[in-house]
Amino acid sequence: MIRIAIIEDEPLISKFHQKYIEKIDGFCCVGIVETVEEGIGLARQPNVDLILLDVYLQQKNGLDLLKQIRLEEINVDVILITSANDQQSLKTGYRYGVVDYLLKPFTFERFQESLLRYKQTVRLAEGKVHQAEVDRLFHPREQPVLKPEDLPKGITKETCRNILAVMVEHEGWLSAADLSSYAKISHVSLRKYLRFFEEKKLLEKNVMYHHFGRPLQQYKLSRIGKDNLQQF
């Protein structure tokens, strides 16, 4: 079992991180704190394997906590989860050995991918490894290009192009209602195409939770989706 600590100053976000962790086999949450001072104490605990660390922590910088962890040579790994998308934060995280960098808002799928990749790293470190195993982890192959002739029955090239063009034009996150309106396609048909796009990793999905009502699902083009636009 991989034990995760959360250092995040927004309780609602911490709660969602914890729910995500509980949905993935082989991981558990062993602590949640909100400040840099509490964070260094939690990092020193021997029962913590991985830390989910926010950059902005109540007027202080989580990157300073990351530096302190490395200075003290604490045997713990770190994933940065933050809205800080500036290059300097990215470079600092990379130089101080974070295992991943997730920008808010992110999807459960991206979060899960990060943890599962980390689990692979841990397994590799437990015994002798071969170059092929290392290459699969550190140099994953690009996703295959989607070909229009491979489209399943009921999915047309024209409608794919229409929906993807809407996502390119509006960028950012769009709800199913937004897409249905902009693309002038029924909700029933749209759901079929969204499922297909998800299967092919052409889009990312984000779930917005509110204090009341149903969660709002939003979509935007993934990197793979952008790379495959010319196919339509």
N, C-alpha and C positions, 0 to 999 in steps of 0.2 A: 504494500500500500504506500503510495506517494503522498506525503503529508504537506499540505499547502497552508501558508499564512497569507492573510490579506491585509495590506496597509493602504487604506483608502479613507479619506475624511468625509465622504458622503455615505451615511448609513444605508440609504436606499440602494445605491450602486453596489455596496458591499453585499447586500442581501441577494441581489441578482447574481453576483459573482459566485456566491455560495451555492445558490440553486443550480447554476451551471456545473459547478464542480460535482455536486451530488448526482448529476445525471450521467457522469462518465465513470465507468468502472475502473477501479484501481486507484482512485484519488479520494482524499478526504480533507476537509478544512479543519485545522487545529487551532485557529486563532484569528481574531480580527481586531485591529487597532486603528487609530485615526491620526496619530501624530508621529513625527520623526523620532521623538524621545521614546515613545512606546515601541516604535518600530525596531529600534536597535536592540531593545531588550528582548523582543520577540525573536529577532534574527539570531540572537545568541543561544536560544533554546536548542538543545540537542535533538528535539523531535520535529524539527522543521527541515524539509528537503527543498522546498521551492517557495518563493515569495512572489505574490502579485503586487506590484508596487506602482502607486500613482506618483506622478511628478509633482503636482501641486498639492501640498499638504498644509493647510492652515497657515498661510503666509511664509511657509518654508518650502524648500525644494527637496523632493524625494531623491534627486540625483546626488545630493550631498550625503544622504543616507546610504546610497549605493556605494559611494566612494569610501565611506566609513566601514562598510561591510568588507570591502576589498582590503582596506588598510589593516583591519584586524585579522585578515585572512580567515574569516568565518566560512565554514564549509557549507554554503547554501547557494542555490541558484536563484536567479531573478528574471521574471518577465515584467517588463514595463507595460502598464495599461493606463493610457492617458489621452487627454485631448491635446497635449503638447505635440504639434506636428512640425516644429521648426527643426532645421537641419542640425543646429548645435546640440539639441537634446538627443537627437538620433545618433550623432557622432559620439557623444559622451557615453550613451548607453552601450554602444558597440564597443568602444574602447575599454569599458569596464566590465565587459563580458556578459551582458544580458543574453539570455537564450532566445528571446523573442521580443517584439515591440508591437503592441496592439493599439491602434488608434480608435478612440471612441467616436461614434458608436460602431460596434463591431457585431457580427452575427455569432450565434451559437456555434455554427459550423466552423467559423474561423477560430473561435476559442477552443473548440474540441480538437481541431487540427494541431493547434499549438501544444496542447497538453499531450496528445498522442505522440507527436514527434519527440517531445521531451522524454516520454516513457521509453521510446526507442533508444534514445541517447543513453539513458540510465542502464538499459539492458546491455547495450554494447560495452559499457564500462565494467560490466560484471564478469567478463571472461575474455578469452582470446577472440579476436575478430579477423575477418578477411577483408581485403581491399574492396571487394564487391559490395559488402555490407556497408562499409563506410561511404562508398560512392552513392549508394541508394539514399543514404541519410542526408549527406551534405550536398549532393548534386542531383536532385530529383529531375527526371526527364520532363520536358515540356508536355503539356496536354496535347493530344492529337488534334489537328485542325478538323473542324466539323465540315462535312461535305453535304451540300443540298440534296444530292441523290441518296443520302443515307437517312433522310427525314422519314419518320414513321408515318403510317397511315393516319390521315386526319390533321396532319401538320403541314401547312403549305409554306413555300418559300416566300410568297408575297406577304402573308400575314406576319411571318417572322420578321421580315424586313420592316413592315409597318410598326410593329411593337418596338423593335430595337431602335428604329429611327427616332421614336418618341423619347426613348431613354437617353439617346445621345443629345437630342435637342434640349431637354430639360435638365439633364445631369442630376446630381444629387439623388436623394431618396424620394421615391414615389410610391404612394399607396396603390392598391389594386383599383380603387375607385378613380384615382387620378389617371392611371393607365387606361382604364376602360373609357374614360371620357375623352382623353387626348387621342387615343387610337381609334375611337368610334367602333369598339368591339364589345360584345356582350360579356357580362361577368362570367357566365358559364364557359364560353370559348376562351376567355382570357386565362382562367384558372388552368385549363389544359395546357396552354402555351407556357405559363409560368412554371408548371411542374416539369415540362420538357426542358426549359432553360435551366432549371435548378439541377436536373439530372446531368446535363452537359456542362455544368459549372459556368454557364454564360452570364449568370447574374449572382449577386450577393443578396441575402435577405437579412433584414434587421427587424427585431421585435421590440416595439415600444410599449412598456408597461405603464399603466396609469393606476391611480388610487381607486378608481372605479371603472366599470365597464370592461369590455374585452380588450386584449392586447391589440395593438395596431401593427400589422405586418407591412414593411416597406421594402422596396426593391431598387437596385441600381445595377448597372453593368459592371461585371468583374473585369479583371485584366484579360482573362481568356475571352470574354465576350467582346471586348474591344478588338482583340486580335483577330476575331472571326467575323467581324462586321463585313469585310470585303467579300465573304462567301455568299452574302445575300444581296 
